[in-house]
Amino acid sequence: VQLQASGGGLVQAGGSLRLSCVASGSNFNFMGWHRQAPGKQRELVALITSGGDTNYADSVKGRFTISRDNAKRTVYLQMNSLKPEDTATYYCYAVKIGVPDYWGQGTQVTVSS
């Protein structure tokens, strides 16, 4: 299984970006995004289950929206009202219960003040 992430970039504070992650496999129990800023631990940003239930980090609630298109094997992260503290490398991941998690390559998001 391979996960291909895209959509990162440089944006001013208050702007928006949409990240996409395409999986080569399917039937994941859930998919989501983590991020890691320099000098900080990787943290969960958002996840979505196969049934569409979502969970968000408190720091992004109300600003970020995760969605998935199972037919396209793609998970999206719509990021609005971006803040400089959202600057990080964002990693998509996918989980099938009982096997090791799958991780994509990171995509850089930089928010300028």
C-alpha distance (Angstrom), angle and dihedral (degrees) to the residues before:
residue distance angle dihedral
V1 . . .
Q2 3.78 . .
L3 3.78 128.2 .
Q4 3.80 118.3 -155.8
A5 3.79 115.0 -162.8
S6 3.79 125.9 -166.7
G7 3.77 142.3 158.5
G8 3.77 103.8 76.2
G9 3.76 122.9 132.7
L10 3.77 147.8 123.3
V11 3.78 118.9 -54.5
Q12 3.78 136.8 163.6
A13 3.77 121.1 -110.0
G14 3.78 110.1 -81.3
G15 3.77 92.4 30.1
S16 3.78 131.2 115.1
L17 3.78 139.5 -121.9
R18 3.78 133.7 178.6
L19 3.77 120.4 -146.3
S20 3.79 121.8 -158.5
C21 3.78 130.7 -164.7
V22 3.79 122.3 -169.9
A23 3.79 118.7 -162.3
S24 3.78 124.2 -152.4
G25 3.79 89.9 -150.2
S26 3.77 133.8 48.6
N27 3.80 145.0 -151.7
F28 3.77 95.3 65.7
N29 3.77 116.7 169.0
F30 3.76 89.5 -140.1
M31 3.78 141.5 -10.7
G32 3.74 131.5 -161.2
W33 3.75 152.8 138.4
H34 3.75 135.0 -88.6
R35 3.78 126.9 -176.5
Q36 3.75 136.5 -156.4
A37 3.76 126.2 -161.6
P38 3.82 121.9 -162.3
G39 3.78 110.7 -77.3
K40 3.80 93.1 7.3
Q41 3.77 135.3 100.0
R42 3.77 121.5 -102.1
E43 3.78 110.3 -95.1
L44 3.76 135.7 -166.8
V45 3.79 113.4 -106.0
A46 3.79 103.0 176.4
L47 3.76 142.1 -27.5
I48 3.77 136.6 -167.5
T49 3.79 128.1 -159.1
S50 3.77 126.4 -137.7
G51 3.77 86.7 -101.8
G52 3.77 93.3 54.2
D53 3.79 100.4 -103.9
T54 3.78 112.4 145.2
N55 3.76 138.2 -156.6
Y56 3.80 128.4 -169.4
A57 3.76 138.7 -169.4
D58 3.79 110.2 -107.9
S59 3.79 90.3 -118.8
V60 3.82 93.0 63.4
K61 3.80 102.6 35.1
G62 3.78 111.4 127.1
R63 3.80 92.5 16.2
F64 3.81 105.3 59.0
T65 3.79 127.8 52.4
I66 3.79 125.1 -166.4
S67 3.78 121.8 -158.2
R68 3.77 137.9 163.0
D69 3.76 137.7 -151.0
N70 3.77 106.2 -153.5
A71 3.79 93.4 -170.0
K72 3.80 89.7 57.3
R73 3.82 92.4 37.5
T74 3.79 86.8 -129.8
V75 3.78 134.0 136.2
Y76 3.80 121.3 -161.9
L77 3.77 134.0 -159.9
Q78 3.78 114.8 -160.1
M79 3.78 108.2 -162.3
N80 3.79 118.3 -166.1
S81 3.78 132.7 173.5
L82 3.77 89.9 23.7
K83 3.78 118.8 -160.1
P84 3.80 130.5 -158.2
E85 3.80 88.2 -110.4
D86 3.81 88.7 63.7
T87 3.80 88.0 69.2
A88 3.79 107.0 120.6
T89 3.76 145.3 106.9
Y90 3.78 108.0 -81.0
Y91 3.80 120.5 -147.1
C92 3.76 126.6 -167.2
Y93 3.76 119.6 -147.4
A94 3.77 139.0 -176.9
V95 3.77 131.3 -155.3
K96 3.75 133.8 -153.1
I97 3.77 109.0 -179.2
G98 3.76 111.0 -113.9
V99 3.79 98.4 25.9
P100 3.81 132.1 75.9
D101 3.80 116.1 -82.4
Y102 3.78 118.8 -97.6
W103 3.79 119.4 -129.8
G104 3.76 132.0 -165.0
Q105 3.76 127.4 -146.9
G106 3.77 113.9 -87.0
T107 3.76 126.4 -98.7
Q108 3.79 118.5 -152.1
V109 3.77 121.1 -124.3
T110 3.78 116.7 -171.6
V111 3.79 121.6 -177.1
S112 3.78 116.6 -167.4
S113 3.78 122.1 -153.3
